[in-house]
Amino acid sequence: MEFINLVLIAPILDMAEYPAFFLEVVFGGLMSGVMYSLVALGFVLIFKASGVFNFAQGVFALFAALTLVGLMTGTMPFSLEKILPEFPAWLAIILTFLVMIGLAVAVERLVLRPLVNQDQIIMFMSTIGLAFVLEGLGDTIWGSEVKALDVGIPTGSFNVGEIQVQVFDLWAAGIAAFLVVVLALFFQWTRTGRALRAVADDHQAALSVGIPLKNIWIIVWSVAGLVALVAGIMWGSKSGVQFSLSLIALKALPVLILGGFTSVPGAIIGGLIIGVGEKVAEVYWGPLVNGAIENWFAYVVALIFLLFRPQGLFGEKIIERV
Amino acid sequence: MRLSLLRRTTSRRSPAADKLRACRVQKKNNQTKVRDVNDKPSLLSVNNIEVIYDHVILVLKGVSLEVAEGGIVALLGANGAGKTTTLKAISNLLGTERGEVTKGSIVYRDQQIQALTPSDLVKRGVIQVMEGRHCFEHLTVEENLLTGAYTRGADRQGIADDLDMVYTYFPRLQDRQKSLAGYISGGEQQMVAIGRALMARPQLMLLDEPSMGLAPQLVEEIFEIVARLNRERQVSMLLAEQNASMALRFANSGYILENGRVVMEGDARTLADNEDVKEFYLGISHGDKRSFRDVKHYRRRKRWLG
Protein backbone atom coordinates (compact mmCIF):
# COMPACT_ATOMS: atom_id res chain seq x y z
CA MET A 1 0.00 0.00 0.00
CA GLU A 2 2.81 2.28 0.98
CA PHE A 3 4.56 1.38 -2.27
CA ILE A 4 1.55 2.03 -4.49
CA ASN A 5 1.02 5.34 -2.81
CA LEU A 6 4.64 6.30 -3.39
CA VAL A 7 4.79 5.25 -7.04
CA LEU A 8 1.33 5.95 -8.40
CA ILE A 9 -0.45 8.44 -6.21
CA ALA A 10 2.05 10.83 -4.64
CA PRO A 11 3.61 12.03 -7.94
CA ILE A 12 0.18 12.72 -9.44
CA LEU A 13 -0.82 14.68 -6.35
CA ASP A 14 2.42 16.64 -6.67
CA MET A 15 1.56 17.54 -10.25
CA ALA A 16 -1.92 18.64 -9.28
CA GLU A 17 -0.65 20.71 -6.38
CA TYR A 18 1.65 22.94 -8.43
CA PRO A 19 0.21 22.93 -11.96
CA ALA A 20 2.39 25.84 -13.09
CA PHE A 21 5.54 23.97 -12.19
CA PHE A 22 4.20 20.87 -13.92
CA LEU A 23 3.54 22.85 -17.09
CA GLU A 24 7.03 24.27 -16.97
CA VAL A 25 8.46 20.77 -16.75
CA VAL A 26 6.33 19.66 -19.67
CA PHE A 27 7.35 22.69 -21.69
CA GLY A 28 11.01 22.07 -20.98
CA GLY A 29 10.49 18.49 -22.09
CA LEU A 30 8.80 19.56 -25.32
CA MET A 31 11.75 21.75 -26.15
CA SER A 32 14.38 19.08 -25.67
CA GLY A 33 11.98 16.81 -27.55
CA VAL A 34 12.14 19.13 -30.56
CA MET A 35 15.89 18.69 -30.58
CA TYR A 36 15.59 14.89 -30.54
CA SER A 37 13.03 15.12 -33.32
CA LEU A 38 15.40 17.08 -35.51
CA VAL A 39 18.07 14.41 -35.25
CA ALA A 40 15.55 11.59 -35.68
CA LEU A 41 14.21 13.31 -38.79
CA GLY A 42 17.55 12.90 -40.54
CA PHE A 43 17.47 9.17 -39.83
CA VAL A 44 13.92 8.82 -41.10
CA LEU A 45 14.69 10.61 -44.36
CA ILE A 46 17.56 8.35 -45.29
CA PHE A 47 15.79 5.24 -44.08
CA LYS A 48 12.70 6.06 -46.10
CA ALA A 49 14.59 6.71 -49.26
CA SER A 50 17.28 4.09 -49.28
CA GLY A 51 16.33 1.60 -46.61
CA VAL A 52 19.64 2.34 -44.93
CA PHE A 53 19.84 3.07 -41.25
CA ASN A 54 22.41 5.85 -41.30
CA PHE A 55 24.44 5.46 -38.16
CA ALA A 56 26.48 8.51 -39.17
CA GLN A 57 23.55 10.96 -38.86
CA GLY A 58 24.74 12.30 -35.48
CA VAL A 59 28.23 12.77 -36.87
CA PHE A 60 26.68 14.57 -39.85
CA ALA A 61 25.18 17.08 -37.41
CA LEU A 62 28.54 17.46 -35.66
CA PHE A 63 30.42 17.86 -38.91
CA ALA A 64 27.95 20.47 -40.16
CA ALA A 65 28.20 22.44 -36.91
CA LEU A 66 32.00 22.26 -36.94
CA THR A 67 32.16 23.48 -40.52
CA LEU A 68 29.75 26.30 -39.76
CA VAL A 69 31.74 27.50 -36.74
CA GLY A 70 34.97 27.17 -38.70
CA LEU A 71 33.64 29.33 -41.52
CA MET A 72 32.14 31.92 -39.19
CA THR A 73 35.31 32.37 -37.20
CA GLY A 74 37.61 32.21 -40.21
CA THR A 75 39.42 29.17 -38.86
CA MET A 76 41.70 27.69 -41.46
CA PRO A 77 41.24 23.97 -42.08
CA PHE A 78 44.11 21.73 -40.91
CA SER A 79 45.30 24.69 -38.76
CA LEU A 80 47.18 26.12 -41.70
CA GLU A 81 48.06 29.78 -41.83
CA LYS A 82 45.07 32.03 -41.70
CA ILE A 83 43.85 33.48 -44.98
CA LEU A 84 40.09 32.86 -44.83
CA PRO A 85 37.82 35.79 -44.02
CA GLU A 86 35.16 35.51 -41.31
CA PHE A 87 31.90 34.86 -43.11
CA PRO A 88 28.60 36.34 -41.90
CA ALA A 89 26.19 33.75 -40.48
CA TRP A 90 23.83 33.53 -43.48
CA LEU A 91 26.66 33.06 -45.95
CA ALA A 92 28.37 30.53 -43.70
CA ILE A 93 25.14 28.54 -43.48
CA ILE A 94 24.80 28.45 -47.26
CA LEU A 95 28.44 27.43 -47.68
CA THR A 96 28.03 24.71 -45.07
CA PHE A 97 24.99 23.39 -46.90
CA LEU A 98 27.10 23.22 -50.06
CA VAL A 99 29.71 21.27 -48.13
CA MET A 100 26.98 18.86 -46.99
CA ILE A 101 25.86 18.40 -50.60
CA GLY A 102 29.47 17.65 -51.51
CA LEU A 103 29.51 15.12 -48.72
CA ALA A 104 26.32 13.53 -50.08
CA VAL A 105 27.88 13.20 -53.53
CA ALA A 106 31.00 11.63 -52.02
CA VAL A 107 28.94 9.18 -49.97
CA GLU A 108 26.93 8.15 -53.02
CA ARG A 109 30.04 7.67 -55.15
CA LEU A 110 32.27 5.95 -52.61
CA VAL A 111 29.88 4.04 -50.36
CA LEU A 112 26.43 3.53 -51.86
CA ARG A 113 27.07 2.94 -55.53
CA PRO A 114 29.40 -0.02 -55.05
CA LEU A 115 26.90 -1.52 -52.59
CA VAL A 116 23.68 -1.33 -54.62
CA ASN A 117 21.40 -4.30 -54.01
CA GLN A 118 23.37 -5.53 -51.01
CA ASP A 119 21.83 -6.59 -47.72
CA GLN A 120 20.63 -3.89 -45.35
CA ILE A 121 23.08 -5.04 -42.70
CA ILE A 122 25.98 -4.39 -45.07
CA MET A 123 24.72 -0.89 -45.79
CA PHE A 124 24.33 -0.32 -42.06
CA MET A 125 27.86 -1.39 -41.31
CA SER A 126 29.20 0.86 -44.03
CA THR A 127 27.52 3.82 -42.31
CA ILE A 128 29.20 2.89 -39.02
CA GLY A 129 32.49 3.10 -40.87
CA LEU A 130 31.37 6.39 -42.36
CA ALA A 131 30.66 7.74 -38.86
CA PHE A 132 34.19 7.04 -37.71
CA VAL A 133 35.77 8.45 -40.85
CA LEU A 134 33.74 11.66 -40.61
CA GLU A 135 34.41 12.11 -36.92
CA GLY A 136 38.13 11.75 -37.49
CA LEU A 137 37.94 14.05 -40.48
CA GLY A 138 36.10 16.73 -38.49
CA ASP A 139 38.72 16.50 -35.77
CA THR A 140 41.61 16.75 -38.23
CA ILE A 141 40.19 19.63 -40.20
CA TRP A 142 38.66 21.81 -37.52
CA GLY A 143 40.37 20.82 -34.26
CA SER A 144 38.85 19.16 -31.23
CA GLU A 145 38.26 22.00 -28.72
CA VAL A 146 34.74 23.04 -27.69
CA LYS A 147 33.55 26.02 -29.72
CA ALA A 148 30.77 28.50 -29.14
CA LEU A 149 28.24 28.97 -31.94
CA ASP A 150 26.00 31.99 -32.36
CA VAL A 151 24.13 32.41 -35.62
CA GLY A 152 21.92 35.15 -34.25
CA ILE A 153 18.90 33.19 -33.05
CA PRO A 154 17.29 35.49 -30.46
CA THR A 155 17.72 34.46 -26.84
CA GLY A 156 16.14 35.68 -23.60
CA SER A 157 12.92 34.70 -21.93
CA PHE A 158 9.48 35.96 -21.02
CA ASN A 159 6.73 34.85 -18.69
CA VAL A 160 3.34 33.47 -19.60
CA GLY A 161 1.46 33.46 -16.34
CA GLU A 162 3.85 31.75 -13.99
CA ILE A 163 5.70 29.81 -16.68
CA GLN A 164 9.03 31.00 -17.98
CA VAL A 165 9.46 30.57 -21.75
CA GLN A 166 12.82 30.68 -23.55
CA VAL A 167 12.66 32.56 -26.84
CA PHE A 168 15.36 30.33 -28.30
CA ASP A 169 13.23 27.26 -27.63
CA LEU A 170 10.30 28.79 -29.47
CA TRP A 171 12.50 29.46 -32.46
CA ALA A 172 13.78 25.92 -32.41
CA ALA A 173 10.22 24.59 -32.33
CA GLY A 174 9.18 26.90 -35.15
CA ILE A 175 12.05 25.89 -37.40
CA ALA A 176 11.50 22.20 -36.73
CA ALA A 177 7.79 22.50 -37.47
CA PHE A 178 8.52 24.28 -40.74
CA LEU A 179 11.02 21.63 -41.83
CA VAL A 180 8.59 18.85 -41.05
CA VAL A 181 5.72 20.34 -43.00
CA VAL A 182 7.91 20.97 -46.03
CA LEU A 183 9.39 17.48 -45.95
CA ALA A 184 6.06 15.76 -45.46
CA LEU A 185 4.61 17.59 -48.46
CA PHE A 186 7.69 16.81 -50.50
CA PHE A 187 7.52 13.08 -49.81
CA GLN A 188 3.81 12.71 -50.29
CA TRP A 189 3.09 14.85 -53.31
CA THR A 190 6.08 15.38 -55.56
CA ARG A 191 7.42 13.19 -58.32
CA THR A 192 10.83 13.06 -56.68
CA GLY A 193 9.31 12.29 -53.29
CA ARG A 194 7.41 9.37 -54.78
CA ALA A 195 10.55 8.14 -56.47
CA LEU A 196 12.38 8.35 -53.14
CA ARG A 197 9.78 6.14 -51.51
CA ALA A 198 9.92 3.74 -54.43
CA VAL A 199 13.68 3.42 -54.10
CA ALA A 200 13.28 2.69 -50.38
CA ASP A 201 10.94 -0.18 -51.20
CA ASP A 202 12.88 -1.90 -53.95
CA HIS A 203 16.15 -0.67 -55.45
CA GLN A 204 16.07 -2.94 -58.46
CA ALA A 205 12.48 -2.33 -59.38
CA ALA A 206 13.09 1.41 -59.10
CA LEU A 207 16.03 1.04 -61.43
CA SER A 208 13.95 -1.00 -63.87
CA VAL A 209 11.29 1.70 -64.26
CA GLY A 210 13.98 4.25 -65.03
CA ILE A 211 14.49 6.02 -61.72
CA PRO A 212 18.17 6.97 -61.66
CA LEU A 213 19.36 5.77 -58.26
CA LYS A 214 22.42 7.99 -58.37
CA ASN A 215 20.50 11.28 -58.40
CA ILE A 216 17.93 10.06 -55.91
CA TRP A 217 20.56 9.14 -53.38
CA ILE A 218 22.40 12.40 -53.78
CA ILE A 219 19.14 14.27 -53.23
CA VAL A 220 18.16 12.38 -50.13
CA TRP A 221 21.58 12.51 -48.51
CA SER A 222 21.73 16.23 -49.23
CA VAL A 223 18.37 16.76 -47.58
CA ALA A 224 19.54 14.68 -44.63
CA GLY A 225 22.65 16.86 -44.59
CA LEU A 226 20.43 19.94 -44.42
CA VAL A 227 18.45 18.51 -41.52
CA ALA A 228 21.75 17.61 -39.81
CA LEU A 229 22.90 21.18 -40.34
CA VAL A 230 19.77 22.55 -38.68
CA ALA A 231 20.11 20.08 -35.80
CA GLY A 232 23.79 20.96 -35.49
CA ILE A 233 23.00 24.68 -35.34
CA MET A 234 20.36 24.16 -32.65
CA TRP A 235 22.40 21.87 -30.44
CA GLY A 236 25.59 23.83 -31.08
CA SER A 237 24.00 27.14 -30.09
CA LYS A 238 22.58 25.58 -26.97
CA SER A 239 25.52 23.63 -25.59
CA GLY A 240 28.54 24.52 -27.72
CA VAL A 241 29.94 22.58 -30.64
CA GLN A 242 31.73 19.59 -29.18
CA PHE A 243 32.31 15.99 -30.06
CA SER A 244 29.70 14.66 -27.65
CA LEU A 245 27.23 16.09 -30.18
CA SER A 246 27.61 12.93 -32.23
CA LEU A 247 26.21 10.97 -29.28
CA ILE A 248 22.79 12.59 -29.60
CA ALA A 249 22.36 10.10 -32.40
CA LEU A 250 21.93 7.46 -29.71
CA LYS A 251 19.07 9.44 -28.18
CA ALA A 252 17.38 9.45 -31.55
CA LEU A 253 17.14 5.66 -31.53
CA PRO A 254 14.36 5.36 -28.94
CA VAL A 255 12.62 8.24 -30.65
CA LEU A 256 12.66 6.29 -33.90
CA ILE A 257 11.43 3.10 -32.30
CA LEU A 258 8.58 5.01 -30.70
CA GLY A 259 7.59 7.01 -33.77
CA GLY A 260 8.39 4.47 -36.46
CA PHE A 261 11.45 4.43 -38.68
CA THR A 262 9.56 5.45 -41.78
CA SER A 263 7.33 8.24 -40.58
CA VAL A 264 8.25 11.93 -40.64
CA PRO A 265 5.41 12.91 -38.27
CA GLY A 266 6.37 9.88 -36.18
CA ALA A 267 9.87 11.22 -35.67
CA ILE A 268 8.47 14.52 -34.45
CA ILE A 269 5.81 13.15 -32.13
CA GLY A 270 8.16 10.43 -30.90
CA GLY A 271 10.74 13.08 -30.08
CA LEU A 272 8.21 15.15 -28.16
CA ILE A 273 6.92 12.16 -26.20
CA ILE A 274 10.43 11.08 -25.28
CA GLY A 275 11.43 14.63 -24.34
CA VAL A 276 8.40 15.23 -22.12
CA GLY A 277 8.42 11.72 -20.66
CA GLU A 278 12.06 12.05 -19.70
CA LYS A 279 11.67 15.34 -17.91
CA VAL A 280 8.44 14.42 -16.13
CA ALA A 281 9.86 11.08 -15.03
CA GLU A 282 13.02 12.74 -13.77
CA VAL A 283 11.24 15.38 -11.73
CA TYR A 284 8.40 13.33 -10.23
CA TRP A 285 9.69 9.76 -10.08
CA GLY A 286 13.43 10.47 -10.05
CA PRO A 287 13.68 11.09 -6.28
CA LEU A 288 12.31 7.58 -5.60
CA VAL A 289 15.43 6.01 -7.08
CA ASN A 290 17.84 8.85 -6.33
CA GLY A 291 17.50 10.48 -9.76
CA ALA A 292 19.17 9.98 -13.14
CA ILE A 293 16.03 8.45 -14.68
CA GLU A 294 16.45 10.85 -17.56
CA ASN A 295 19.37 8.88 -18.94
CA TRP A 296 17.63 5.57 -19.36
CA PHE A 297 13.92 6.37 -19.41
CA ALA A 298 13.80 6.69 -23.22
CA TYR A 299 15.35 3.29 -23.76
CA VAL A 300 12.89 1.55 -21.43
CA VAL A 301 10.00 3.12 -23.32
CA ALA A 302 11.57 1.95 -26.57
CA LEU A 303 11.89 -1.59 -25.24
CA ILE A 304 8.24 -1.68 -24.26
CA PHE A 305 7.29 -0.45 -27.72
CA LEU A 306 9.41 -3.10 -29.39
CA LEU A 307 7.43 -5.72 -27.49
CA PHE A 308 3.98 -4.48 -28.39
CA ARG A 309 4.24 -2.38 -31.54
CA PRO A 310 7.49 -3.02 -33.37
CA GLN A 311 6.67 -0.70 -36.26
CA GLY A 312 6.24 2.23 -33.86
CA LEU A 313 3.30 4.61 -33.57
CA PHE A 314 3.23 5.76 -37.17
CA GLY A 315 5.59 3.40 -38.96
CA GLU A 316 4.67 1.63 -42.15
CA LYS A 317 3.03 -1.66 -41.45
CA ILE A 318 5.38 -4.51 -41.85
CA ILE A 319 3.90 -6.23 -44.89
CA GLU A 320 4.38 -9.93 -44.99
CA ARG A 321 2.63 -12.15 -47.48
CA VAL A 322 2.18 -15.73 -46.51
CA MET B 1 43.26 -17.18 -67.52
CA ARG B 2 40.23 -18.75 -65.95
CA LEU B 3 38.14 -17.25 -68.63
CA SER B 4 40.06 -18.68 -71.50
CA LEU B 5 39.87 -22.07 -69.83
CA LEU B 6 36.12 -21.81 -69.66
CA ARG B 7 35.88 -20.86 -73.27
CA ARG B 8 38.02 -23.77 -74.30
CA THR B 9 35.75 -26.23 -72.56
CA THR B 10 32.68 -24.73 -74.08
CA SER B 11 34.06 -24.74 -77.57
CA ARG B 12 34.85 -28.44 -77.54
CA ARG B 13 32.17 -30.07 -79.65
CA SER B 14 31.12 -33.52 -80.64
CA PRO B 15 30.56 -34.40 -84.30
CA ALA B 16 26.88 -34.87 -83.58
CA ALA B 17 26.62 -31.34 -82.31
CA ASP B 18 28.36 -30.11 -85.45
CA LYS B 19 25.79 -31.80 -87.58
CA LEU B 20 23.03 -30.21 -85.52
CA ARG B 21 24.67 -26.86 -85.86
CA ALA B 22 24.80 -27.22 -89.64
CA CYS B 23 21.11 -28.00 -89.58
CA ARG B 24 20.46 -24.95 -87.56
CA VAL B 25 22.43 -22.67 -89.84
CA GLN B 26 20.43 -23.93 -92.74
CA LYS B 27 17.25 -23.27 -90.84
CA LYS B 28 18.44 -19.80 -90.05
CA ASN B 29 19.07 -19.07 -93.70
CA ASN B 30 15.57 -20.18 -94.54
CA GLN B 31 14.24 -17.89 -91.90
CA THR B 32 16.05 -14.81 -93.08
CA LYS B 33 14.36 -15.37 -96.40
CA VAL B 34 10.99 -15.56 -94.70
CA ARG B 35 11.77 -12.39 -92.82
CA ASP B 36 12.68 -10.62 -96.06
CA VAL B 37 9.32 -11.52 -97.48
CA ASN B 38 7.52 -10.14 -94.42
CA ASP B 39 9.81 -7.14 -94.60
CA LYS B 40 9.52 -6.18 -90.97
CA PRO B 41 12.43 -4.07 -89.81
CA SER B 42 14.19 -5.39 -86.75
CA LEU B 43 13.73 -3.33 -83.61
CA LEU B 44 16.22 -5.08 -81.40
CA SER B 45 18.98 -7.39 -82.34
CA VAL B 46 21.18 -9.14 -79.87
CA ASN B 47 24.33 -10.39 -81.53
CA ASN B 48 26.28 -13.22 -80.02
CA ILE B 49 26.50 -11.84 -76.50
CA GLU B 50 28.39 -13.40 -73.67
CA VAL B 51 27.56 -12.54 -70.07
CA ILE B 52 29.87 -13.20 -67.16
CA TYR B 53 28.91 -12.86 -63.51
CA ASP B 54 31.48 -11.96 -60.88
CA HIS B 55 34.21 -12.02 -63.54
CA VAL B 56 34.25 -15.84 -63.60
CA ILE B 57 30.88 -17.43 -64.14
CA LEU B 58 30.00 -17.63 -67.82
CA VAL B 59 26.22 -17.61 -68.07
CA LEU B 60 25.41 -16.69 -71.67
CA LYS B 61 27.66 -18.32 -74.23
CA GLY B 62 26.84 -16.44 -77.37
CA VAL B 63 23.14 -15.64 -77.56
CA SER B 64 21.71 -14.00 -80.65
CA LEU B 65 18.15 -12.99 -81.19
CA GLU B 66 15.98 -10.53 -83.06
CA VAL B 67 12.80 -8.76 -82.16
CA ALA B 68 10.92 -7.37 -85.14
CA GLU B 69 9.04 -4.08 -84.91
CA GLY B 70 5.62 -4.89 -83.48
CA GLY B 71 6.40 -8.54 -82.82
CA ILE B 72 5.99 -10.81 -79.82
CA VAL B 73 9.01 -13.00 -79.35
CA ALA B 74 9.05 -15.83 -76.84
CA LEU B 75 12.22 -16.80 -75.04
CA LEU B 76 11.79 -20.31 -73.70
CA GLY B 77 13.93 -22.52 -71.56
CA ALA B 78 14.25 -24.31 -68.26
CA ASN B 79 15.38 -22.76 -65.00
CA GLY B 80 18.90 -21.44 -65.26
CA ALA B 81 18.93 -21.51 -69.05
CA GLY B 82 19.70 -17.79 -69.16
CA LYS B 83 16.37 -16.20 -69.99
CA THR B 84 16.43 -13.63 -67.22
CA THR B 85 20.09 -12.88 -67.82
CA THR B 86 19.37 -12.21 -71.48
CA LEU B 87 16.62 -9.75 -70.59
CA LYS B 88 18.74 -8.05 -67.96
CA ALA B 89 21.62 -7.77 -70.40
CA ILE B 90 19.31 -5.86 -72.73
CA SER B 91 17.79 -3.59 -70.07
CA ASN B 92 21.22 -3.23 -68.45
CA LEU B 93 20.08 -4.28 -64.99
CA LEU B 94 23.04 -6.66 -64.82
CA GLY B 95 25.25 -4.10 -63.15
CA THR B 96 23.56 -4.44 -59.78
CA GLU B 97 24.21 -8.18 -59.84
CA ARG B 98 27.87 -7.96 -60.77
CA GLY B 99 27.24 -9.28 -64.23
CA GLU B 100 28.58 -7.79 -67.46
CA VAL B 101 28.31 -8.28 -71.18
CA THR B 102 31.82 -9.19 -72.27
CA LYS B 103 31.30 -9.99 -75.93
CA GLY B 104 28.87 -9.28 -78.72
CA SER B 105 26.60 -6.34 -79.20
CA ILE B 106 23.05 -5.27 -78.49
CA VAL B 107 21.55 -3.02 -81.13
CA TYR B 108 18.25 -1.16 -80.68
CA ARG B 109 16.99 1.02 -83.52
CA ASP B 110 20.42 0.84 -85.18
CA GLN B 111 22.26 2.01 -82.10
CA GLN B 112 24.41 0.07 -79.69
CA ILE B 113 22.88 0.24 -76.24
CA GLN B 114 25.20 -1.71 -73.96
CA ALA B 115 26.68 1.41 -72.40
CA LEU B 116 23.37 3.11 -71.57
CA THR B 117 21.98 3.23 -68.03
CA PRO B 118 18.59 1.61 -67.35
CA SER B 119 17.14 5.09 -66.97
CA ASP B 120 18.35 6.14 -70.44
CA LEU B 121 16.98 2.93 -71.90
CA VAL B 122 13.57 3.58 -70.38
CA LYS B 123 13.63 7.04 -71.93
CA ARG B 124 14.30 5.42 -75.31
CA GLY B 125 11.42 3.01 -74.86
CA VAL B 126 13.03 -0.19 -73.59
CA ILE B 127 11.62 -1.28 -70.25
CA GLN B 128 11.78 -4.51 -68.32
CA VAL B 129 9.00 -5.98 -66.19
CA MET B 130 10.93 -8.01 -63.70
CA GLU B 131 10.27 -11.56 -62.66
CA GLY B 132 8.35 -11.83 -59.41
CA ARG B 133 6.47 -8.56 -59.96
CA HIS B 134 8.55 -6.33 -57.68
CA CYS B 135 5.85 -3.81 -56.86
CA PHE B 136 6.59 -1.02 -54.46
CA GLU B 137 4.76 -2.53 -51.50
CA HIS B 138 4.33 0.58 -49.41
CA LEU B 139 3.05 2.72 -52.26
CA THR B 140 -0.55 2.63 -53.37
CA VAL B 141 -1.49 1.06 -56.69
CA GLU B 142 -1.84 4.47 -58.28
CA GLU B 143 1.48 5.69 -56.92
CA ASN B 144 3.10 2.54 -58.27
CA LEU B 145 1.74 3.32 -61.71
CA LEU B 146 2.93 6.91 -61.47
CA THR B 147 6.50 5.88 -60.68
CA GLY B 148 6.53 4.33 -64.13
CA ALA B 149 6.14 7.80 -65.61
CA TYR B 150 9.18 9.12 -63.72
CA THR B 151 11.33 9.51 -66.81
CA ARG B 152 8.66 11.56 -68.56
CA GLY B 153 9.13 14.56 -66.31
CA ALA B 154 6.32 17.04 -65.88
CA ASP B 155 4.05 16.01 -68.76
CA ARG B 156 0.98 16.18 -66.48
CA GLN B 157 -1.76 15.86 -69.07
CA GLY B 158 -0.08 13.00 -70.91
CA ILE B 159 0.54 11.13 -67.68
CA ALA B 160 -3.07 11.53 -66.55
CA ASP B 161 -4.29 10.25 -69.92
CA ASP B 162 -1.99 7.25 -69.75
CA LEU B 163 -3.19 6.49 -66.25
CA ASP B 164 -6.74 6.26 -67.62
CA MET B 165 -5.46 4.13 -70.46
CA VAL B 166 -3.85 1.68 -67.99
CA TYR B 167 -7.12 1.51 -66.06
CA THR B 168 -9.03 0.61 -69.21
CA TYR B 169 -6.68 -2.31 -69.81
CA PHE B 170 -6.72 -3.35 -66.15
CA PRO B 171 -10.14 -2.30 -64.78
CA ARG B 172 -9.42 -4.30 -61.65
CA LEU B 173 -6.68 -1.86 -60.70
CA GLN B 174 -9.10 1.01 -60.69
CA ASP B 175 -11.02 -0.61 -57.84
CA ARG B 176 -7.75 -1.03 -55.97
CA GLN B 177 -6.41 2.45 -56.74
CA LYS B 178 -5.83 3.45 -53.13
CA SER B 179 -4.76 0.09 -51.67
CA LEU B 180 -1.15 -0.53 -50.79
CA ALA B 181 0.43 -2.67 -53.48
CA GLY B 182 1.77 -5.00 -50.81
CA TYR B 183 -1.75 -6.11 -49.92
CA ILE B 184 -3.24 -6.86 -53.33
CA SER B 185 -3.26 -10.33 -54.88
CA GLY B 186 -0.47 -11.78 -56.97
CA GLY B 187 -2.39 -11.38 -60.22
CA GLU B 188 -3.17 -7.76 -59.45
CA GLN B 189 0.49 -7.18 -58.61
CA GLN B 190 1.47 -8.54 -62.01
CA MET B 191 -1.03 -6.14 -63.57
CA VAL B 192 0.51 -3.29 -61.58
CA ALA B 193 3.96 -4.28 -62.78
CA ILE B 194 2.87 -4.32 -66.43
CA GLY B 195 0.79 -1.16 -66.04
CA ARG B 196 3.70 0.59 -64.38
CA ALA B 197 5.94 -0.25 -67.32
CA LEU B 198 3.23 0.91 -69.70
CA MET B 199 3.27 4.34 -68.07
CA ALA B 200 6.74 4.90 -69.50
CA ARG B 201 5.28 4.68 -73.04
CA PRO B 202 7.54 1.80 -74.02
CA GLN B 203 8.21 0.56 -77.52
CA LEU B 204 9.83 -2.64 -76.41
CA MET B 205 8.74 -4.42 -73.26
CA LEU B 206 10.89 -7.15 -71.77
CA LEU B 207 8.50 -9.37 -69.84
CA ASP B 208 10.11 -11.80 -67.45
CA GLU B 209 7.80 -14.70 -66.54
CA PRO B 210 4.51 -12.89 -66.21
CA SER B 211 2.85 -16.25 -65.45
CA MET B 212 4.93 -16.97 -62.37
CA GLY B 213 2.84 -18.15 -59.44
CA LEU B 214 -0.51 -17.33 -61.04
CA ALA B 215 -3.60 -19.46 -61.51
CA PRO B 216 -4.02 -20.75 -65.12
CA GLN B 217 -7.09 -18.62 -65.72
CA LEU B 218 -5.24 -15.50 -64.62
CA VAL B 219 -2.26 -16.40 -66.79
CA GLU B 220 -4.63 -16.54 -69.74
CA GLU B 221 -6.05 -13.13 -68.83
CA ILE B 222 -2.61 -11.55 -68.50
CA PHE B 223 -1.47 -12.97 -71.84
CA GLU B 224 -4.62 -11.72 -73.54
CA ILE B 225 -3.85 -8.25 -72.29
CA VAL B 226 -0.23 -8.49 -73.37
CA ALA B 227 -1.41 -9.45 -76.86
CA ARG B 228 -3.85 -6.53 -76.89
CA LEU B 229 -1.14 -4.11 -75.82
CA ASN B 230 0.97 -5.41 -78.66
CA ARG B 231 -1.86 -4.94 -81.17
CA GLU B 232 -3.34 -1.70 -79.96
CA ARG B 233 -0.39 0.17 -78.48
CA GLN B 234 2.25 -1.18 -80.87
CA VAL B 235 4.45 -2.36 -78.02
CA SER B 236 6.88 -5.03 -79.15
CA MET B 237 7.38 -7.78 -76.62
CA LEU B 238 10.25 -10.02 -75.67
CA LEU B 239 8.71 -12.59 -73.42
CA ALA B 240 10.73 -14.96 -71.23
CA GLU B 241 8.55 -17.87 -70.14
CA GLN B 242 8.54 -21.29 -68.55
CA ASN B 243 5.00 -21.82 -69.69
CA ALA B 244 5.95 -22.72 -73.26
CA SER B 245 2.53 -23.67 -74.59
CA MET B 246 0.99 -20.41 -73.48
CA ALA B 247 3.89 -18.33 -74.75
CA LEU B 248 3.93 -20.04 -78.17
CA ARG B 249 0.22 -19.49 -78.55
CA PHE B 250 0.63 -15.73 -78.32
CA ALA B 251 4.06 -15.21 -79.83
CA ASN B 252 5.01 -14.75 -83.49
CA SER B 253 8.38 -16.36 -83.13
CA GLY B 254 10.48 -17.96 -80.43
CA TYR B 255 13.90 -18.95 -79.24
CA ILE B 256 14.78 -21.85 -77.03
CA LEU B 257 17.66 -21.42 -74.63
CA GLU B 258 19.59 -24.24 -73.02
CA ASN B 259 22.60 -23.70 -70.81
CA GLY B 260 23.21 -20.18 -72.00
CA ARG B 261 22.91 -20.67 -75.74
CA VAL B 262 20.16 -20.68 -78.30
CA VAL B 263 19.47 -24.28 -79.32
CA MET B 264 16.51 -23.62 -81.55
CA GLU B 265 14.69 -20.75 -83.15
CA GLY B 266 11.82 -20.31 -85.52
CA ASP B 267 8.34 -18.96 -85.86
CA ALA B 268 5.97 -19.94 -83.10
CA ARG B 269 3.96 -22.47 -85.16
CA THR B 270 7.05 -24.36 -86.31
CA LEU B 271 8.38 -24.53 -82.80
CA ALA B 272 5.10 -25.73 -81.36
CA ASP B 273 4.93 -28.49 -84.00
CA ASN B 274 8.50 -29.64 -83.53
CA GLU B 275 8.64 -33.13 -82.01
CA ASP B 276 11.47 -32.35 -79.61
CA VAL B 277 9.86 -29.17 -78.40
CA LYS B 278 6.59 -31.00 -77.95
CA GLU B 279 8.20 -33.57 -75.75
CA PHE B 280 10.60 -31.48 -73.70
CA TYR B 281 8.76 -28.20 -73.40
CA LEU B 282 5.11 -28.85 -74.03
CA GLY B 283 4.97 -32.22 -72.24
CA ILE B 284 3.18 -33.99 -75.07
CA SER B 285 4.33 -37.52 -75.82
CA HIS B 286 2.84 -40.74 -77.15
CA GLY B 287 2.10 -42.91 -74.17
CA ASP B 288 2.19 -46.46 -75.60
CA LYS B 289 5.73 -46.36 -76.98
CA ARG B 290 7.09 -45.47 -73.59
CA SER B 291 9.70 -48.20 -73.06
CA PHE B 292 11.39 -47.74 -76.42
CA ARG B 293 11.26 -44.01 -76.22
CA ASP B 294 13.04 -43.89 -72.92
CA VAL B 295 16.25 -44.84 -74.67
CA LYS B 296 15.80 -42.36 -77.46
CA HIS B 297 14.61 -39.77 -75.01
CA TYR B 298 17.90 -40.02 -73.18
CA ARG B 299 19.89 -39.65 -76.39
CA ARG B 300 17.92 -36.75 -77.67
CA ARG B 301 18.02 -35.01 -74.36
CA LYS B 302 21.76 -35.34 -74.34
CA ARG B 303 22.02 -33.81 -77.76
CA TRP B 304 19.95 -30.89 -76.65
CA LEU B 305 22.31 -30.24 -73.78
CA GLY B 306 25.44 -30.64 -75.95
Interface residues (C-beta under 8 A of the other chain):
Chain A: V116 N117 R191 R194 A195 R197 A198 A200 D201 D202 H203 Q204 A205 A206 L207 S208 V209 G210 I211 P212 T262 E316 K317 I319 R321
Chain B: S91 L93 G95 T96 E97 T117 P118 S119 L121 V122 K123 I127 Q128 V129 M130 H134 C135 F136 E137 H138 L139 E143 N144 L146 T147 G148 Y150 T151 A154 L180 G182 Y183 R196 A197 A200
